[in-house]
């Protein structure tokens, strides 16, 4: 019995050791992945890839015959190049509307506005591309289009090449808005739907944004204090209180919603806030050090490494959150 | 973790840029030391900021020693020569860490030998002069003489207070000095609480509480 227990214990410890070893091996790969995926998420809106699925859903449902597809009779006629600007103007309305709605959602789902336009444009284009692809696939299935080899397609006249692409694009535009209540629900307001950020996360991000706004608006960051005293202490206390609240939210977000390199992002933000708090405490102790952290005309070479690092992080935080106080 | 002692520190040391303004005689002596004093290289022993001065061979900047000694230092060295804030620096600083080579600098020596010395003397601020044992004996002797000549007031009071240290030769000594300063600047015993505790012990028949015996649990 005892031997069995000992064997079990040694087995456990073997597995634990193996797991630890595996974690140690995986950690650098995970760190590298986080390092790579975080900017991709910020540039291309990877967090919102679910929107592409929901956005392409109307085209897919249309292809399956769930509802009547847009009328294609006029698309079949030969439309001259002169009509192209009018077609573009009309077709762009749903695209612009989708872009604006996607942008609004993404503004809520990401803490900062860096690369927001790029993200929204990427997601909108991805929705159009996938919808067009679904329309093209449907066209192939029902015989509207015919699959040919690349060399044949290349050799065919311009009209024959452009026509299917144009048709698919126009159909995808038509499917974009209004044809799916689900997609409209997704892009109009935050909801706990699968593949999309949850309400809890969005609520925490909103609260954190509020804290960052309070931090960005702190007078300590803009006005040089005359000397130490109750006024300065009060400003520092206000700022540190906002920082503490932000840190609590960051810890929660970093622990619960940490995919796509977000943990790393929150860690960096946390480091910036820690340095801001240290600078505020330093200034509370010696008000003349304010210029070392916030004055624009300070000689950076005269600062020690800690002050330089704090100043750089404070500047980075200010740059990121500047839009909150506009 | 122990609560850190907040203190305002000014490191009065040379920087990388100061080589051109040193006395010619000292320049020659420092040049002869080769790599030990290379003003072109950061950390040999100077950097762009006085706080990054690495006086000892182990290559630790002064601010790191402060951290190790449980001091949460607000460093004001960057403002020392600022015409608008210089006076405030002298007023606020509680501890000066001095590099004697500053006394061989054509312009900075005045600030140290006059204002800083007077402030320390009059307001009993803590100070230490760091003169590494790694320097050649002749140069150390020469620098010690410069200190005695130009910092006469500090030399006169050097033994009056344990927050004064005339010559710190090693990293260990600097560390123990800073710990001493931390203890000195740290929280003091609350007289009221002390008398209250003494009264409680006295009521239990303990006239002079001490830890000479093993502590025991009593009912």
Interface residues (C-beta under 8 A of the other chain):
Chain A: X282 X285 X286 X288 X289 X291 X292 X299 X301 X302 X303 X304 X305 X306 X307
Chain B: X6 X8 X15 X17 X48 X49 X50 X51 X52 X61 X63 X74 X75 X76 X77 X78 X79 X85 X88 X89 X92
